[in-house]
Amino acid sequence: MSTTTAGHLIVRQLERTGIQRVYTVPGESFLDVLDGLHSSPITNVVARQEGGAGFMALAEGRLTGLPGVAMVTRGPGAANAFIAVHTAYQDATPLILFVGLIPVADRGRESFQEFDINAWFGSTAKKVLTLDDAASAARVVADAVFTALSGRPGPVVIGLPEDVLVHVVEETTVEPRAVASPEPAAADLEGLKQKLGNARKPLIVVGGEGWTEESGGQLAAWAARHHIPVVADFRAYDAVPHRSEAYVGYLGYGRSDANAQRLDDADLLVFVGCVRSDVLSDGYKRGLDAHTVVVNADANLLGHFGRLDQHIIADVTSFAGAVAAVEVTTEREEGWFASARADHLAFSTPTPDGGIGVDLGVAMEVLKKELDDDAVITFGAGNHAIWPARYLEHNSANSLAAPRNGAMGMGIPAAVAASLAYPGRQVVSVAGDGCFMMNGQELATAMGYGARLIVLVVDNGIFATIREHQENHYPDRPSGTHMTNPDFAALARSYGAYGERVDRTEDFAAAFRRAVDSGLPALLHLPQDPATRSPKTSIN
């Protein structure tokens, strides 16, 4: 039996799992793992800050079906990566974070960069493990992958004491554990069929992870055939194809008033892959009285609020395939289906904003013409994200990477990861000026690894979302929401990327084509009137 070190065995187990990339910021606490990556087919993508590495791994997990993997060092490195773990937990996205730790003998002595990994991550990870037994390295990795993917997906954190990593062990990997894909029982489908047969105003809400081209298309086609509108949960806009007559927009921040009312008016709500949560329900205020069916692989339905009449334990893919064969005979309330689609088409058609700088509605129309159906869109958090959410279409699965927990700084690292995972697809990141500055340094990572992405930086000089809250609660007293910005185009060029400032709406289309033709990571700096905070929420 050949031998190796625990650090090298971790890498071999990741290889066996099918992991193609890991996102790291190096540290002396996990040198043996880095050494194992030296001769591995796994690409070690070296990020410029641990938060960026974590968000890259998060995007990888959301877009590929395997957990994204990040590696950081102890103490400060773990602190910087914490934001990605919290996002993965709230967003239900599979992620594995390896954290180098101090030597075992140094524990409890307030040694250099010591911290309590369980106390830090225990409340916001599905599981926290520490590799105290070197011989268990492969098993611990396999367990982490299984946990991250099973039930409600989420993050797993693995602590790696630096002295344990160099222990010599047998070079034996383990078979990856099979993740169950629960299918709906016949009785579940019959119960759903009866409820749909009695409903005159049913509404399907889709969200969560695991959607594919086939499952999204199947569910949308079935819903259209039965005249059931489909809305997407907040930032789950790529679950079903927008070209379907059944798709009627989304819920959560930036939603239309019509969809908010539709959630209240429905007499049957069917949640597929998601639950009735805070943002979706406008703060636990809407859609509370209707008969409620939840289709979700999570037996605990973490985050679900309010009424629950039926819980179908199934993943979205198996449910979509099974329900496609279910035929329902009933009468819908007149106009329930057609008006929902008409409202969506009106809401997703931009009108001129009349402000100074580039009209983002017009810019989104240009993107709709220039982008392929499988283009990947990324953004972080802030008012800038409302424009792509409202006006861009998603007709392919795994075409959106954005934080459902409202974490700023995800857009740029997510775009880097998307480009590396899908090198043949277009990738566009819409970034606010505040959001970009939180992880814009990852343009250097894009340059270093040949990623192709185009970044639109919306520059209005304020933290617009918070300024709006201030104006509502403390009128005429702005405080702490202004910012001083760099020349974003020049900053991009300093990394070796393409950078251009676009001051007029009519110049945007040509500038975007120049960015595409550059063959480089590209950034377009779009000044915007600070008074233009977001598109109007009503459809009129």
TAZISUL-V76900 format. One line per field, one symbol per residue. psi: psi as a letter, one per 20 degrees, with the letter a starting at -180 (. if undefined). Layout:
psi = ???
//
This chain:
psi = pqrarhghhgghhhghhjphqqpqoqqiilhhghhhigjqippoooriqhhggghghggghhiiiqpqpqprrrdhghghihhhggghghilppqpopoqrrqgiiqjjlrokqrohghgihikqhqpqpnhohijgggggghgggghhqcoraqppopnphhhhjqprpmorqpppppqnpqpqhhghgggggghhipimqpppqaarjqrggggggggggghhjloqpqqrpkkijgqpiiqihpjbrrapjrqhghghhhhiqippopoiarnafghjllkiqkiiqppppopiohilpippbqohpoooqrhghgghgihippporpqppiggghggggghghjoqqpijrqbpohgghhhgghhhqrhjqppqrcqrhhihghghiqqojqqljpoqpijkpqjhgghhhggghhhmiiqqpppoprhgggihkiiihhggghjkqoqppoooojjqnhghhggghhhmqkmppjjrqpqrnhghgghhijrppppoiqgiigghhghhggihjrpqpponqqphinhrqqhri.
//
